């Protein structure tokens, strides 16, 4: 019967064991929580690093796009400037080409200015007929208006040379031949009237 009775220190041992087990469980729980937090922190750091790298890549791409846009704008400005210069050169070149076509033999130009939609020139010729032919050619040119002719003067006797000056307006679009549609209409009407009479 004495063996069934617990000794005076038995309860204390069980308590110590329980306290040890609970302490061990607490330590294990704390270690587990610490590892879990560390893992979460590591994962968050990895996500942050990954997003930071993506942001840096995106910033580099955005910078490349901005640089490309700047180069494109600069190139477009140059192209526009070149086109504008070409357009500005196109008119005088065409005018000079037309005048050279209208210029007959025995006539040459000393000076020509193009300003405000008008051409002012002075030149010389070996005879009045050649100068008159040049004036007539300008008058009939579809790109030029009726010329205003100044005085024609003899400036040399040997050889005989005449000096003249004139000015006229110009257009970049050729004028339609005057009177052609009406002439055709009159001819058609006359032919119809003749046929009806016969």
LUMBA-31810 format. One record per residue (C-alpha): residue in one letter; x, y negated, z; residue number from 1; chain. Coordinates in nm, 4 decimals, padded with zeros to 6 digits. Layout:
N
 res       px       py       pz   n chain
   A        X        Y        Z NUM     A
...
//
This chain:
198
 res       px       py       pz   n chain
   X  00.0000  00.0000  00.0000   1     A
   X  00.2922 -00.2309  00.0599   2     A
   X  00.4072 -00.1930 -00.3056   3     A
   X  00.0779 -00.3371 -00.4379   4     A
   X  00.1241 -00.6610 -00.2525   5     A
   X  00.3141 -00.9265 -00.4364   6     A
   X  00.6131 -01.0742 -00.2674   7     A
   X  00.6212 -01.4311 -00.1591   8     A
   X  00.8324 -01.5350 -00.4649   9     A
   X  00.6226 -01.3551 -00.7313  10     A
   X  00.3918 -01.6452 -00.8071  11     A
   X  00.6828 -01.8779 -00.8476  12     A
   X  00.8478 -01.6509 -01.1073  13     A
   X  00.5335 -01.6393 -01.3158  14     A
   X  00.5011 -02.0121 -01.2911  15     A
   X  00.8625 -02.0524 -01.3977  16     A
   X  00.8044 -01.8197 -01.6915  17     A
   X  00.4924 -02.0124 -01.7942  18     A
   X  00.6739 -02.3433 -01.7612  19     A
   X  00.9646 -02.2061 -01.9652  20     A
   X  00.7296 -02.0754 -02.2351  21     A
   X  00.5387 -02.4058 -02.2483  22     A
   X  00.8633 -02.5999 -02.2580  23     A
   X  00.9892 -02.3790 -02.5390  24     A
   X  00.6638 -02.4263 -02.7297  25     A
   X  00.6869 -02.8020 -02.6769  26     A
   X  01.0453 -02.8085 -02.8021  27     A
   X  00.9529 -02.5948 -03.1024  28     A
   X  00.6532 -02.8209 -03.1726  29     A
   X  00.8689 -03.1316 -03.1434  30     A
   X  01.1323 -02.9793 -03.3724  31     A
   X  00.8640 -02.8809 -03.6223  32     A
   X  00.7143 -03.2302 -03.6148  33     A
   X  01.0615 -03.3822 -03.6544  34     A
   X  01.1390 -03.1585 -03.9534  35     A
   X  00.8000 -03.2350 -04.1077  36     A
   X  00.8547 -03.6102 -04.0635  37     A
   X  01.2055 -03.5798 -04.2069  38     A
   X  01.0720 -03.3911 -04.5067  39     A
   X  00.7978 -03.6482 -04.5612  40     A
   X  01.0524 -03.9299 -04.5332  41     A
   X  01.2844 -03.7549 -04.7787  42     A
   X  00.9994 -03.7051 -05.0255  43     A
   X  00.8969 -04.0692 -04.9937  44     A
   X  01.2547 -04.1810 -05.0482  45     A
   X  01.2739 -03.9604 -05.3595  46     A
   X  00.9467 -04.1086 -05.4881  47     A
   X  01.0727 -04.4599 -05.4178  48     A
   X  01.4035 -04.3884 -05.5933  49     A
   X  01.2233 -04.2335 -05.8906  50     A
   X  00.9873 -04.5310 -05.9188  51     A
   X  01.2781 -04.7718 -05.8770  52     A
   X  01.4602 -04.5995 -06.1637  53     A
   X  01.1430 -04.6116 -06.3754  54     A
   X  01.1042 -04.9809 -06.2937  55     A
   X  01.4660 -05.0445 -06.3923  56     A
   X  01.4132 -04.8557 -06.7185  57     A
   X  01.0946 -05.0539 -06.7838  58     A
   X  01.2767 -05.3783 -06.7082  59     A
   X  01.5486 -05.2815 -06.9565  60     A
   X  01.2839 -05.1969 -07.2182  61     A
   X  01.0987 -05.5235 -07.1509  62     A
   X  01.4254 -05.7151 -07.1866  63     A
   X  01.4982 -05.5378 -07.5164  64     A
   X  01.1488 -05.6231 -07.6405  65     A
   X  01.1920 -05.9875 -07.5363  66     A
   X  01.5316 -06.0032 -07.7082  67     A
   X  01.3823 -05.8445 -08.0194  68     A
   X  01.0955 -06.0951 -08.0149  69     A
   X  01.3414 -06.3842 -07.9802  70     A
   X  01.5485 -06.2523 -08.2712  71     A
   X  01.2340 -06.2028 -08.4760  72     A
   X  01.1124 -06.5568 -08.4018  73     A
   X  01.4555 -06.6990 -08.4876  74     A
   X  01.4654 -06.5005 -08.8119  75     A
   X  01.1112 -06.6095 -08.9000  76     A
   X  01.2070 -06.9738 -08.8437  77     A
   X  01.5045 -06.9295 -09.0772  78     A
   X  01.2854 -06.7632 -09.3392  79     A
   X  01.0293 -07.0447 -09.3127  80     A
   X  01.3063 -07.3038 -09.3461  81     A
   X  01.4517 -07.1275 -09.6519  82     A
   X  01.1065 -07.1020 -09.8119  83     A
   X  01.0448 -07.4695 -09.7406  84     A
   X  01.3776 -07.5658 -09.8952  85     A
   X  01.3044 -07.3483 -10.1975  86     A
   X  00.9617 -07.5085 -10.2326  87     A
   X  01.1123 -07.8563 -10.2088  88     A
   X  01.3736 -07.7669 -10.4710  89     A
   X  01.1217 -07.6045 -10.6992  90     A
   X  00.9539 -07.9310 -10.8028  91     A
   X  01.2617 -08.1312 -10.9098  92     A
   X  01.4090 -07.8293 -11.0888  93     A
   X  01.0882 -07.7793 -11.2852  94     A
   X  01.0685 -08.1502 -11.3689  95     A
   X  01.4293 -08.1590 -11.4901  96     A
   X  01.3669 -07.8457 -11.6948  97     A
   X  01.0603 -08.0000 -11.8592  98     A
   X  01.2430 -08.3264 -11.9339  99     A
   X  01.5361 -08.1365 -12.0876 100     A
   X  01.2864 -07.9530 -12.3115 101     A
   X  01.1288 -08.2844 -12.4175 102     A
   X  01.4654 -08.4554 -12.4821 103     A
   X  01.5418 -08.4577 -12.8567 104     A
   X  01.8782 -08.4809 -13.0262 105     A
   X  02.0455 -08.8231 -13.0409 106     A
   X  01.8945 -08.9183 -12.7000 107     A
   X  02.0555 -08.8815 -12.3589 108     A
   X  01.9736 -08.9940 -12.0053 109     A
   X  02.1948 -09.2174 -11.7891 110     A
   X  01.9901 -09.2069 -11.4692 111     A
   X  01.6785 -09.0353 -11.3332 112     A
   X  01.5054 -09.0618 -10.9948 113     A
   X  01.2085 -08.8646 -10.8634 114     A
   X  01.0104 -09.0289 -10.5859 115     A
   X  00.6499 -09.0473 -10.4721 116     A
   X  00.5159 -08.8306 -10.7528 117     A
   X  00.6790 -09.0432 -11.0231 118     A
   X  00.9845 -09.0077 -11.2449 119     A
   X  01.1867 -09.3168 -11.3308 120     A
   X  01.4609 -09.2857 -11.5882 121     A
   X  01.6749 -09.4853 -11.8233 122     A
   X  01.8765 -09.3594 -12.1127 123     A
   X  02.0205 -09.4262 -12.4538 124     A
   X  01.9606 -09.3209 -12.8096 125     A
   X  02.1298 -09.3574 -13.1447 126     A
   X  01.8131 -09.4776 -13.3157 127     A
   X  01.4643 -09.6012 -13.2187 128     A
   X  01.2929 -09.3070 -13.3897 129     A
   X  01.4679 -09.0533 -13.1650 130     A
   X  01.3696 -09.2542 -12.8549 131     A
   X  01.0099 -09.2781 -12.9835 132     A
   X  01.0072 -08.8984 -13.0322 133     A
   X  01.1211 -08.8492 -12.6710 134     A
   X  00.8433 -09.0803 -12.5484 135     A
   X  00.5883 -08.8868 -12.7564 136     A
   X  00.7151 -08.5541 -12.6207 137     A
   X  00.6752 -08.6790 -12.2621 138     A
   X  00.3264 -08.8075 -12.3449 139     A
   X  00.2214 -08.4668 -12.4813 140     A
   X  00.3869 -08.2652 -12.2024 141     A
   X  00.1157 -08.0965 -11.9877 142     A
   X  00.3147 -08.1672 -11.6677 143     A
   X  00.3523 -08.5440 -11.7237 144     A
   X  00.1088 -08.8349 -11.7331 145     A
   X  00.1082 -09.1211 -11.9828 146     A
   X  00.4547 -09.2836 -11.9651 147     A
   X  00.5127 -09.6535 -11.9111 148     A
   X  00.7954 -09.7684 -12.1376 149     A
   X  01.0089 -10.0742 -12.0724 150     A
   X  01.2068 -10.2774 -12.3214 151     A
   X  01.4271 -10.1092 -12.5799 152     A
   X  01.7460 -10.3079 -12.6410 153     A
   X  02.0476 -10.2624 -12.8627 154     A
   X  02.3595 -10.2345 -12.6455 155     A
   X  02.6196 -10.1431 -12.9063 156     A
   X  02.6810 -10.2171 -13.2747 157     A
   X  02.9548 -09.9638 -13.3467 158     A
   X  02.8114 -09.7100 -13.3144 159     A
   X  02.4568 -09.8443 -13.2922 160     A
   X  02.3145 -09.7490 -12.9496 161     A
   X  01.9782 -09.8443 -12.8008 162     A
   X  01.9006 -09.8497 -12.4310 163     A
   X  01.5523 -09.7830 -12.2879 164     A
   X  01.3767 -09.7192 -11.9582 165     A
   X  01.0451 -09.5541 -11.8714 166     A
   X  00.8503 -09.4062 -11.5813 167     A
   X  00.5620 -09.1637 -11.5499 168     A
   X  00.3739 -08.9526 -11.2985 169     A
   X  00.4107 -08.5754 -11.2859 170     A
   X  00.2132 -08.2757 -11.1671 171     A
   X  00.3200 -07.9222 -11.0717 172     A
   X  00.0128 -07.7699 -11.2383 173     A
   X -00.0123 -07.7938 -11.6145 174     A
   X -00.3009 -08.0021 -11.7443 175     A
   X -00.5615 -07.8318 -11.9621 176     A
   X -00.5454 -07.9412 -12.3268 177     A
   X -00.7866 -08.2311 -12.3657 178     A
   X -01.0765 -08.2023 -12.6088 179     A
   X -01.0302 -07.8359 -12.6975 180     A
   X -01.3586 -07.7018 -12.5493 181     A
   X -01.5600 -07.9952 -12.6901 182     A
   X -01.3978 -07.9595 -13.0326 183     A
   X -01.4801 -07.5882 -13.0342 184     A
   X -01.8355 -07.6629 -12.9276 185     A
   X -01.8731 -07.9298 -13.2012 186     A
   X -01.7337 -07.6888 -13.4633 187     A
   X -01.9729 -07.4132 -13.3515 188     A
   X -02.2678 -07.6544 -13.3541 189     A
   X -02.1752 -07.7815 -13.6993 190     A
   X -02.1394 -07.4273 -13.8342 191     A
   X -02.4781 -07.3318 -13.6882 192     A
   X -02.6431 -07.6381 -13.8333 193     A
   X -02.4935 -07.5660 -14.1762 194     A
   X -02.6096 -07.2050 -14.1648 195     A
   X -02.9601 -07.3127 -14.0642 196     A
   X -02.9761 -07.5659 -14.3498 197     A
   X -02.8718 -07.3078 -14.6058 198     A
//
